[in-house]
Amino acid sequence: MMMEEQARHMMGGMMNSPMTQGAMMAATGFAAGRGLIGGVLLRNPLLLIGAGLVAGYLVHKYEKEIVLAATKAMGMGKDFALQQKEHLSDLVAEAQEQEAQPPQAAETPSPQA
């Protein structure tokens, strides 16, 4: 009886963390989506063909917007990579400067009587 209360107390604390709640929501959504989409679409060839046609139509209709969004995302990725490269080179240069400086001796305060 005492062990059950301790276990319930420990699990109750874990269930209140946002990380655990997010993981449980993701697992539930994955299981529900897998059951609905995987069971219906993959087993019925007409629905699979229909879903492909709808997806193809939407890609054709919004082709310019998709290309613009992809181009923008690629540009942002390149900018991010260049920025990180610059930060890394700054850190390396700073570390080399600190290594090049001679170590300074710590001065001890003179005892005053």
Order of alpha helices (4+ residues) and beta strands (2+ residues): alpha-alpha-alpha-alpha
